[in-house]
Amino acid sequence: MMIRRLLLCSLFFCSCALEAEENLGLKPNFIVVFIDDMGYSDIGPFGSTSHRTPALDLMAREGMCLRDFYVTCSVCTPSRSSLMTGCYPRRVNMHVDEKNLCVLFPAARKGLNPAELTIAEVLRKRGYATGCIGKWHLGDHPDFLPTSQGFDTYYGIPYSNDMHRKNVPLPLVRGEKVIEAPVKQNTITRRYTEEALGFIRRNKARPFFLYIPHTMVHLPLNPGVEFQGKSADGKYGDAVEELDWSMGELFGELKAQGIDEKTLVLFTSDNGSYREQSNRPLRGRKGRTDEGGMRVPCIVRWPGKIPAGSSSELVTSTIDLLPTFAGLAGAEVPGDRIIDGRDIWSILSGKPGAKSPHEVFCYYQMDQLQAVRSGRWKLFVKLKSKKRNWGKPEGPRPLKLFDLVADIHEDKDVKDKNPLVVKRLLSLVDKVRADLGDMESAGKNQRPAGWVDQPRPRLVEK
C-alpha cells in the first residue's frame, strides 16, 4: 500500500512538473485593452443595439465573454491600481488621493508605490517586453510613471483627459517627457493604435505584454474626424465605434505578424459608464457600488486555448490578471506580500467544473466597504456614518440583500427571506474589515502608497 501511494504521488508530481514545464516554454503574449468609462452594454456582445462593434463581435465569437467580471472601484485611479498589482486599492493605499478625494490629480504628491510589483514587472522578469500606451493615472511624477513601474516604454496622457488647468495644459508624454501640450485629442485613439501596432511589430520575435488604457470614452468626447457623426448615438457612439476599429487593427496586425495564436487579448473597462443607459440591464453608473458602477464588459480571446463562442457567469476580476498571466508565463507571483487576485485560467480555458476562486468580492468606494458578493448573493452593508462617493457625503444606508442571478437590476431586497445568507455574508464583512478596514475600522494588512515632497506637473519640456 505504501509503495502504491508513493508511486501515485510520484506520478502526480511528474504530471505537475510537465504542466509547469509546458507553461514555462509557452510564454504567450498578453494584450490588455482597458477602456475608460465604457458601460456594460455599450458593445454588441453585451447587448448594444446602437453601437456597431464588428471587431468585438468577432472577438466574442472567437473567445469568451466574462459576464460577471468586476473592477475593484467605480472610478479611475483605484481601479487601475488593482489591475497593475492584483490587489484591492486599500491594500496598496490607492483608494484615495492625498486630499481624500477619489482619484489622483495633476502634480499629486501621491502615487503607486514603486516598491509594489506590477504585472509588468512580474512578466519582465520572465524576459517579456513591456509597453504602456494610453491613460496611466497612477501618479504623474517621474517616480510613479509607467517607466518606473516595470514598463520599457510609455506613450500617452498620464491622467484623465479633462484634467487640464490654466497653467498646465493637458500633456502627451513619451517615456518621461512631454512631447505635446495641449494634446490634440481627436487624434488620440488613432495615435494610440498606431503606437500599439509599432510595438507589436518591434517585439513579434519575443514574448510581450502590451497594456493599452484608452483615453476614450471619458469626457470630453473626442472621436476621430473620420468617425464623427457616423454612429446612431452621437459623439459617445462615434468614440465607441472608433475603439472597435482600433481592436480590428490590433487583430489584423497579430495575424499579419503570424503571432495571433500566441497572443491572449483581453478587452474590458476601468468602471461603468457615467450614462446609466449604457450599463443596462445593470443598475447605477460610474461612481457607485451598484452593479452598473463596477461590473464591466470583458472579452478574452486566445485561439486554440480559450473556447470559441463561450461565456462565464462566475465572479472574476481585474485583480485576477496578474496571477493568471504569471501562471501562463511561468513567472512567480510575489510571495512576500498579500495578493488578492487568483489564477482564473481554469475558467478561461473552459475546464469542466471550474469555480470562482473568490469566496467574497468586495465593493469599496474610497475608504468605505459598501457591499460584498458571494456567489449569487450581494449584501449592501448597513452604513451608520455618511457614505461617500466622489468625495461627497450621501447619507446613511440600510442593510440590503440581492440575488443577482434572479434580480440583476437589484430591485428586490430579499434579506428577510434569507437570514442565514445575511448572517454568513456579515461574517465575511467582518473578515474583510479586519483585513482591509474602512471608515469604521482599521485594517491590519495595508501597504503604503508612494509619496514625493516636491510633485512636478507635467509641463512641456524645453
C-alpha positions in Angstrom: 0.0 0.0 0.0 2.8 2.4 0.9 4.6 1.6 -2.4 1.4 2.3 -4.3 0.9 5.6 -2.5 4.5 6.6 -3.3 4.0 5.7 -6.9 0.8 7.7 -7.2 2.5 10.7 -5.6 5.4 10.4 -8.0 3.1 10.3 -11.0 1.2 13.3 -9.6 4.3 15.4 -9.2 5.7 14.3 -12.6 2.4 15.5 -14.1 2.6 18.8 -12.3 6.2 19.2 -13.4 5.4 18.5 -17.1 2.5 21.0 -16.9 4.7 23.6 -15.4 7.4 22.9 -18.0 4.9 23.3 -20.7 3.8 26.7 -19.4 7.4 27.8 -18.9 8.1 27.1 -22.5 4.9 28.7 -23.8 5.3 32.3 -22.7 2.3 33.7 -24.6 2.0 37.4 -25.5 -0.6 39.4 -23.5 -2.5 42.4 -24.6 -4.9 44.2 -22.1 -7.1 46.9 -23.6 -8.6 49.0 -20.8 -11.3 51.4 -22.0 -12.2 54.5 -19.9 -15.8 54.7 -18.7 -17.4 52.2 -21.1 -20.7 50.7 -19.9 -21.7 47.1 -19.6 -24.0 47.2 -22.6 -22.0 49.5 -24.8 -20.8 46.8 -27.2 -22.6 44.2 -29.3 -21.6 41.1 -27.4 -23.1 42.6 -24.2 -26.4 43.8 -25.8 -25.8 47.1 -27.6 -28.1 47.8 -30.5 -27.0 51.4 -31.1 -23.2 50.9 -31.5 -21.7 49.0 -34.4 -18.8 46.8 -33.0 -17.9 44.2 -35.6 -14.4 43.6 -34.3 -15.6 43.0 -30.8 -18.5 40.9 -32.1 -15.9 38.7 -33.8 -13.7 38.6 -30.8 -16.6 37.3 -28.7 -17.4 34.6 -31.3 -13.7 33.5 -31.2 -13.3 33.9 -27.4 -15.1 34.1 -24.1 -17.4 36.7 -22.6 -17.0 37.1 -18.8 -20.4 38.4 -17.8 -19.7 38.7 -14.1 -16.3 40.5 -14.4 -15.6 43.2 -11.9 -13.3 46.1 -11.3 -12.5 47.0 -7.7 -13.7 50.5 -7.7 -16.1 52.6 -9.8 -13.6 55.4 -10.6 -10.3 55.5 -12.4 -7.2 55.6 -10.1 -8.3 52.9 -7.6 -9.5 50.6 -10.4 -6.2 50.9 -12.3 -4.1 50.2 -9.2 -5.8 46.9 -8.9 -5.2 45.8 -12.5 -1.5 46.6 -12.0 -0.9 45.0 -8.6 -3.6 42.2 -8.3 -4.7 43.9 -5.1 -7.7 45.8 -3.8 -7.0 49.6 -3.8 -7.0 49.8 0.0 -4.3 47.1 0.1 -1.9 49.4 -1.7 -3.3 52.7 -0.3 -4.6 53.9 -3.7 -8.2 54.2 -2.7 -8.0 58.0 -2.2 -5.6 60.8 -3.0 -3.7 63.0 -0.6 -6.8 65.1 0.0 -9.1 62.1 0.5 -10.6 62.6 -3.0 -11.5 59.6 -5.2 -8.7 59.9 -7.9 -5.3 61.4 -8.4 -5.0 64.9 -9.9 -2.1 66.5 -11.8 1.0 67.2 -9.7 -0.1 64.8 -7.0 2.3 64.1 -4.1 0.9 60.5 -4.0 1.2 57.7 -6.5 1.5 53.9 -6.8 4.5 52.9 -4.6 7.5 51.9 -6.8 8.0 49.1 -4.2 4.8 47.4 -5.4 5.3 44.7 -8.0 3.2 45.4 -11.1 2.1 42.9 -13.7 4.6 44.4 -16.0 7.5 43.8 -13.5 6.4 40.2 -12.9 6.4 39.5 -16.6 9.6 41.4 -17.4 11.5 39.1 -15.0 10.5 36.3 -17.4 12.0 38.2 -20.4 8.9 40.0 -21.6 9.0 43.3 -23.5 6.5 45.6 -21.8 4.7 48.6 -23.1 2.0 51.0 -21.8 0.1 53.1 -24.3 -2.6 55.4 -23.0 -4.0 56.8 -19.8 -1.9 55.8 -16.7 -3.5 57.8 -13.8 -1.4 56.2 -11.0 0.8 59.3 -10.5 2.4 61.8 -12.9 5.7 62.4 -11.0 8.6 60.5 -12.8 8.9 58.2 -9.8 5.3 57.0 -10.5 5.1 56.9 -14.2 5.0 53.5 -16.1 8.7 53.5 -16.8 9.3 53.4 -13.1 6.7 50.6 -12.7 8.0 47.8 -15.0 7.3 49.2 -18.5 10.1 49.5 -21.0 8.1 52.2 -22.9 5.3 54.6 -22.3 3.3 56.8 -24.6 0.1 58.6 -23.5 -1.8 61.1 -21.4 -0.8 60.4 -17.7 -4.3 61.1 -16.3 -7.8 61.9 -17.3 -8.4 64.0 -20.5 -10.5 66.6 -18.6 -7.6 67.4 -16.2 -6.2 70.4 -18.0 -5.6 73.5 -15.9 -4.9 77.1 -16.8 -1.1 76.9 -16.4 -0.8 73.2 -17.0 -2.1 72.2 -20.5 -3.1 68.5 -21.0 0.2 66.7 -21.9 1.1 63.8 -24.2 4.1 62.0 -22.7 6.7 59.7 -24.2 8.8 58.0 -21.6 9.0 60.7 -19.0 9.0 63.8 -21.4 6.1 65.8 -22.6 6.1 65.9 -26.4 2.8 67.8 -27.0 0.7 70.1 -24.9 -2.2 70.6 -25.2 -2.6 67.2 -26.8 -4.8 67.0 -29.9 -7.5 64.8 -28.5 -9.4 64.0 -31.7 -6.4 62.0 -33.0 -5.5 60.3 -29.7 -7.3 56.9 -30.3 -5.7 56.6 -33.8 -2.2 57.6 -32.4 -2.5 55.0 -29.6 -3.5 52.4 -32.2 -0.5 53.2 -34.4 1.8 53.1 -31.4 0.4 49.7 -30.5 0.9 48.3 -34.0 4.5 49.5 -33.9 5.1 47.8 -30.5 3.7 44.5 -31.9 6.0 44.7 -35.0 9.1 45.5 -32.9 8.5 42.7 -30.4 7.0 40.0 -32.6 10.0 37.7 -32.1 9.9 37.8 -28.3 7.1 37.5 -25.6 5.5 40.8 -24.8 2.9 42.4 -22.5 1.1 45.4 -24.0 -1.2 47.5 -21.8 -3.5 49.9 -23.7 -5.6 52.0 -21.3 -7.5 54.1 -23.8 -8.5 57.8 -23.1 -11.9 57.4 -24.6 -14.9 57.3 -23.8 -14.1 59.6 -20.9 -15.4 63.2 -21.1 -14.7 65.3 -23.1 -15.6 63.1 -26.0 -13.2 63.5 -29.0 -13.7 60.8 -31.6 -11.6 60.9 -34.7 -12.7 63.1 -37.7 -13.4 60.0 -39.8 -15.8 58.6 -37.2 -17.6 61.9 -36.3 -21.4 61.7 -36.9 -21.2 58.1 -38.1 -22.9 56.4 -35.2 -26.6 56.4 -34.1 -25.5 57.6 -30.6 -23.8 61.0 -31.1 -20.2 61.6 -30.1 -20.4 58.8 -27.5 -21.3 56.2 -30.1 -18.7 57.6 -32.5 -16.0 57.1 -29.9 -17.1 53.6 -29.1 -17.1 52.7 -32.8 -13.6 54.1 -33.2 -12.4 52.0 -30.3 -13.9 48.9 -32.1 -12.0 49.9 -35.2 -8.8 50.0 -33.1 -9.5 46.5 -31.9 -9.8 45.3 -35.5 -6.4 46.9 -36.3 -4.8 45.0 -33.4 -6.1 41.7 -34.5 -5.1 42.4 -38.1 -1.6 43.1 -37.0 -1.3 40.0 -34.9 -2.4 37.9 -37.9 0.0 39.7 -40.3 2.9 39.0 -38.0 2.0 35.4 -37.5 1.5 35.6 -33.8 -2.3 35.6 -33.4 -2.3 32.1 -31.9 0.4 33.0 -29.5 -1.4 36.0 -28.0 -4.1 36.3 -25.3 -6.1 39.5 -25.8 -8.4 40.9 -23.0 -10.8 43.8 -23.5 -12.6 45.5 -20.6 -13.3 48.9 -19.0 -12.0 50.6 -15.9 -15.5 51.1 -14.5 -19.1 51.5 -15.6 -20.3 54.4 -17.8 -21.4 57.7 -16.4 -24.6 57.2 -18.6 -27.0 54.8 -16.8 -28.5 53.7 -20.1 -25.0 52.3 -21.1 -25.0 50.0 -18.1 -28.4 48.3 -18.6 -29.6 45.8 -17.5 -27.4 46.8 -14.5 -28.5 49.4 -12.0 -26.4 52.6 -11.5 -23.4 54.2 -13.0 -19.8 55.2 -12.6 -19.0 56.4 -9.1 -21.4 54.0 -7.4 -21.3 50.5 -5.9 -24.4 49.3 -7.7 -23.6 46.7 -10.4 -23.5 49.4 -13.1 -20.6 51.1 -11.5 -18.3 48.0 -11.0 -19.4 45.1 -13.3 -17.9 45.7 -16.7 -17.9 44.0 -20.1 -15.0 41.7 -20.6 -14.0 39.6 -23.6 -10.9 37.3 -23.6 -9.6 35.7 -26.8 -6.7 33.2 -27.4 -7.2 31.0 -30.4 -7.0 27.3 -29.6 -6.7 27.9 -25.9 -9.9 29.7 -24.9 -13.1 28.1 -26.1 -14.6 30.0 -29.0 -18.1 31.4 -28.5 -18.1 30.7 -24.8 -19.2 32.7 -21.8 -18.9 32.5 -18.0 -21.1 33.9 -15.2 -18.5 33.1 -12.5 -17.2 36.0 -10.4 -13.8 37.2 -11.8 -12.0 40.5 -11.6 -9.1 42.6 -12.8 -7.2 41.5 -9.7 -7.0 38.1 -11.2 -5.0 39.1 -14.2 -1.6 39.3 -12.5 -1.7 35.7 -11.0 -3.3 34.3 -14.2 -0.7 35.8 -16.6 2.1 34.9 -14.2 1.0 31.3 -14.2 0.8 31.1 -18.0 4.2 32.8 -18.4 5.9 30.6 -15.8 6.6 33.7 -13.7 6.5 33.9 -9.9 3.6 35.6 -8.1 5.1 37.8 -5.4 5.3 35.6 -2.2 6.4 38.3 0.2 3.0 40.2 0.2 -0.7 39.6 0.0 -2.1 39.4 -3.5 -5.9 39.5 -3.6 -6.3 38.1 -7.1 -6.3 34.4 -8.0 -5.4 32.4 -11.1 -8.6 32.0 -13.2 -7.1 30.0 -16.1 -9.4 27.1 -15.3 -12.3 29.4 -16.0 -10.8 30.9 -19.2 -9.8 27.6 -20.6 -13.3 26.2 -20.1 -12.3 23.5 -17.6 -15.3 21.5 -16.6 -16.4 22.2 -13.0 -14.3 25.4 -12.7 -15.4 27.7 -9.9 -14.8 31.3 -9.0 -11.8 31.5 -6.7 -13.4 34.3 -4.7 -15.4 33.4 -1.6 -16.1 37.0 -1.3 -15.7 40.0 -3.6 -15.6 43.5 -2.1 -17.3 46.7 -3.3 -15.3 49.6 -2.0 -15.8 53.2 -2.8 -13.0 55.4 -1.4 -12.3 54.4 2.2 -15.6 52.6 2.8 -16.6 49.0 2.3 -20.2 49.3 0.9 -21.1 45.8 -0.2 -19.8 42.2 -0.7 -20.7 39.5 -3.1 -20.5 35.8 -2.5 -21.8 33.5 -5.3 -25.3 34.8 -6.4 -25.7 37.0 -3.3 -24.8 40.7 -2.9 -25.1 42.3 0.5 -25.1 46.1 0.9 -23.8 46.7 4.4 -25.6 49.0 6.8 -23.7 52.3 7.0 -24.0 54.2 10.2 -21.8 57.1 9.1 -22.4 59.0 5.9 -21.1 57.1 2.9 -19.0 59.0 0.4 -19.0 58.9 -3.4 -16.8 61.4 -5.3 -15.6 62.8 -2.0 -19.1 64.0 -1.0 -21.4 62.6 1.8 -24.6 60.9 0.7 -26.2 59.9 4.0 -26.5 56.5 5.8 -27.9 53.4 4.1 -29.8 50.3 5.4 -28.7 46.7 5.1 -30.0 45.1 1.8 -29.6 41.7 0.2 -30.0 41.0 -3.6 -30.0 37.7 -5.6 -28.1 38.8 -8.6 -28.9 35.7 -10.6 -32.7 36.3 -10.3 -32.5 40.1 -10.0 -29.7 41.6 -12.0 -31.1 45.1 -11.6 -31.0 45.0 -7.8 -34.7 45.8 -7.4 -35.9 43.3 -4.7 -34.4 43.3 -1.2 -34.6 39.7 0.0 -32.8 39.9 3.3 -35.9 39.0 5.4 -36.4 35.7 3.5 -32.7 34.7 3.7 -31.5 35.3 7.3 -28.8 32.6 7.1 -27.4 34.1 4.0 -27.3 37.5 5.6 -25.5 36.1 8.7 -22.9 34.3 6.5 -22.2 37.4 4.5 -22.0 39.6 7.6 -19.3 37.3 8.9 -17.4 37.8 5.6 -17.8 41.6 6.1 -16.2 41.3 9.5 -13.2 39.4 8.0 -12.8 42.0 5.2 -12.9 44.9 7.7 -10.3 43.2 9.9 -8.1 42.7 6.9 -8.5 45.9 4.8 -10.6 48.1 7.1 -12.9 51.0 6.2 -14.1 54.2 7.7 -15.3 52.4 10.8 -12.3 50.1 11.4 -8.6 49.9 10.7 -7.3 47.1 8.6 -4.2 45.2 9.6 -2.8 44.3 6.1 -2.4 47.6 4.2 0.8 48.8 2.5 1.9 52.4 2.0 1.5 54.4 -1.2 4.4 56.3 -2.8 4.9 59.9 -1.8 7.1 62.7 -3.0 7.9 66.0 -1.3 8.0 68.1 -4.4 5.5 67.0 -7.0 6.0 68.0 -10.6 3.2 69.0 -13.0 3.8 67.5 -16.5 4.8 70.6 -18.5 6.2 70.9 -22.0 9.9 70.1 -21.8 12.1 73.0 -23.1 
